[in-house]
Amino acid sequence: MAIDVATAVEDFWIARKHGEFFPRAYYDQLTSDDAYRIQLALIDRRVAAGERQIGWKVGLTSKAIQNQFGFHEPIFACVLETQPSGHVFGSTELINPGIETELCVRLAHGLEGTVSMAQVREAIDVVQPSFEIIETRGDPRQMMLVLADNGQARSVVAGAPVRLTPDLALDKVSAHIDINGQEMATGLGSAVLDNPLNSVLWLARKLGQYDRCLRPKDIVMTGSFVRQFPLASGDVAVAEFSGIGRVETGISKA
């Protein structure tokens, strides 16, 4: 059946206040367009209530993570918080948390609609090694509810910025992720839509469908090089990106 988006937004907002992020009445009921419109309306409400949107994330960009979630196209969501590398979250601060190993870019200039790769490169100010901190706030098999609930986004932990120079090929960057000193995975930038910059290109075009655009100083999380990993109390995660740098985060012991 067709969903009334305004009603759905109100239902999601009320449920969220009670700690329910995936209202059961909407299981298997939303299209991706419904989900994006609910997501953006909820973010607008959160911003009106005092939060600040500082950028965007592009998710489900690598085969590894698409296969993990059984959904085979990119998605977008909003970023509302960043923390510096080394940040340790409280033991009970996050809801079923995990990490994605990504490059974060910061824009010097805005981008809108259909843009070229050259325009994307020219618009980017710096690149940062980063973890996206995700929360599994409901059944991940309900992908449209994941999308409506802002794509699992919770926070971004970012390392020192480096300039995107002409000789820095992001598709050739390798990432190595350790959790508690144990190597968990390695991946290449080419796993992210062939090049992480393609995420920005895709995002600029996709946002245009919703009368949104990328603004100067926005950050964009470009997508995980490898699969998503859970984080538990006491865990410490470190990622090294060749030619970019290092990022570290963790969760305090209970």
Secondary structure, 3 states (H helix, E strand, C coil): CCCCHHHHHHHHHHHHHCCCCCCHHHCCCCCHHHHHHHHHHHHHHHHHCCCCCCEEEEECCCHHHHHHHCCCCCEEEEECCEEECCCEECCCCCCCEEEEEEEEEEECCCECCCCCHHHHHHHEEEEEEEEEEEECCCCCCCHHHHHHCHHHEEEEEECCCEECCCCCCHHHCEEEEEECCEEEEEEEHHHCCCCHHHHHHHHHHHHHCCCCCECCCCEEEEEECCCCEECCCCCEEEEEECCCEEEEEEECCC
